[in-house]
Amino acid sequence: MLLPARRLVQLLIVALTGSCAQAPAQQAPAPAATVTESTPEFNMVGRADAEVLVIEFTDLQCPYCAQFAAQTFPRLKAAYIDTGKIRYASRDLPLPMHAHAETAAVAARCAGEQGHYWEYRHAVFAAQRRLGTEPWEELARELKLDIDRFDACRRDGRQLQAVRSDMRLAMSNGLSSTPSFVIGHLVNGEFVGESFSGVAPYETFAAKIDALLAR
């Protein structure tokens, strides 16, 4: 299930503590991105026909995103993704305050083209303290990726455009901190969701997901 509309229909925006926050600098307002069926699905897990969709906007250099990935996401995966109850999407929101976030996002997407998006994402989070050394090839080699193909992907600009498309989508919906989440479902063909930013405990996600599943 991909996001079918130009704009996320938000019922509520809540700011929580524990987030990397900085409004994008020196950028003119951009039109909302269109998410289409051609969007790569390597950054999505779970059943395509799941009733509930959770979208995470992440910055791979943000320590709070790494905290969420290490502590909360595994529990969500076990309870809701692996059991077929939700579809989960990771989208990119590299913040200007993080010099290596955009490059990291491109690298993760290029790993995704070889079927290793989630493993590479996890590896980047684990290596956050040394992102200044640009360990992109090193992490790719650890996952046994085709390095020539990986490097070519990083250079050709396709995934950079995809990262910036995700950024426009987030910005058009008032999301400027990470991690940010939209949890919702389709209503008459339109995605309706609740947005919030910051690290929330597993129980917060579970309550919101369970409420949607019970409808």
Beta strands, then each sheet from edge to edge (+ up, - down):
strand 1: 9-15
strand 2: 20-21
strand 3: 44-45
strand 4: 52-58
strand 5: 86-92
strand 6: 177-178
strand 7: 180-187
strand 8: 190-197
sheet 1: 1+ 8+ 7- 4+ 5+ 3-
sheet 2: 2+ 6-
end
